């Protein structure tokens, strides 16, 4: 079975299963604990690029169109949602949550160079068999930047020492690739793009969080919030490895001063200039 067929089968079964259908219906509730979790994951967009809402956006690997919906809900005006299959995207569009959809293979996008100002790819790369092909395709299609939000590689150092790295697979597709901040920075350096902003974070999933509200006294809310705070403190202390890495790749800068201005406005983020190859005279691979 091909990756496309696996993907289509996953979503078909997801939408016909009673429990999973209720999960889909819960995603559009803005006061839920699940919504709060997702808001934290979108920090790369909402914090770093929150002032760029008049630019065009493309979401890649956006299974149900949730990424596009969150952008539109936050005031980003022009967003196109894409995925390998549009069955669920079409349903989300029919419900009025999103406006524009398209079937796209992230590893071979149909768009011309520099077709969109920014691209968002959230928790999709690790489902691909050729994620680096998708990364380079996004750089080709984006005019200014690419946002990547992915699970942090928990074995980035461990298997090098003990040779015990084993891949993990999911029914929806590949789950071999995970990323570290350093891995993403190497991509930016290799392409000699303007720079990269990155941040690590901890995420806690509590079963049932999709249906629980962020109300004081709610056990799921209290547990999720407390555990998130505890793990975040432990991460900053170097006691645990982050569960997610968020990154904004700056292929080009909208204005000459924007990169430095965003770095000053977001001190919690690690901003690096990566157009430092002295032999390329400031030009990038695109």
Helices and strands as residue ranges (DSSP letters): H 3-16, H 18-26, H 33-41, H 43-43, I 44-48, E 56-59, H 66-73, E 78-83, H 87-94, E 100-103, E 116-122, G 125-127, H 131-141, E 142-151, H 158-162, H 181-191, E 195-201, H 219-236, E 244-250, H 258-265, E 270-273
